[in-house]
């Protein structure tokens, strides 16, 4: 994982899961002040949840919806 701040590389981890350990990736990012300071930030780091469909599928042969 590469972390840039204002266009400058500030952190790089080859195996962020190893670095995070049992505390988890979110705790690692919070510890390094990478996550925004907000009481309402998502537990999924801004990624779509598994319940959200981010792709629209079409059964049409030409792919048009």
NORJOZI-V392576 format. One record per residue. RES is the residue in three letters. OMEGA is omega in whole degrees, -180 to 180 (* if undefined). Layout:
RES_OMEGA / RES_OMEGA
This chain:
UNK_176 / UNK_-180 / UNK_179 / UNK_173 / UNK_-178 / UNK_177 / UNK_-179 / UNK_178 / UNK_-179 / UNK_178 / UNK_170 / UNK_179 / UNK_176 / UNK_178 / UNK_-177 / UNK_178 / UNK_177 / UNK_-179 / UNK_-178 / UNK_-179 / UNK_-177 / UNK_-180 / UNK_178 / UNK_-176 / UNK_-179 / UNK_178 / UNK_178 / UNK_-180 / UNK_178 / UNK_180 / UNK_-180 / UNK_177 / UNK_179 / UNK_179 / UNK_178 / UNK_178 / UNK_-179 / UNK_180 / UNK_-176 / UNK_-178 / UNK_-174 / UNK_175 / UNK_-178 / UNK_176 / UNK_177 / UNK_178 / UNK_178 / UNK_179 / UNK_179 / UNK_-179 / UNK_-178 / UNK_175 / UNK_178 / UNK_176 / UNK_176 / UNK_-178 / UNK_180 / UNK_175 / UNK_-179 / UNK_-176 / UNK_-178 / UNK_176 / UNK_179 / UNK_-180 / UNK_*
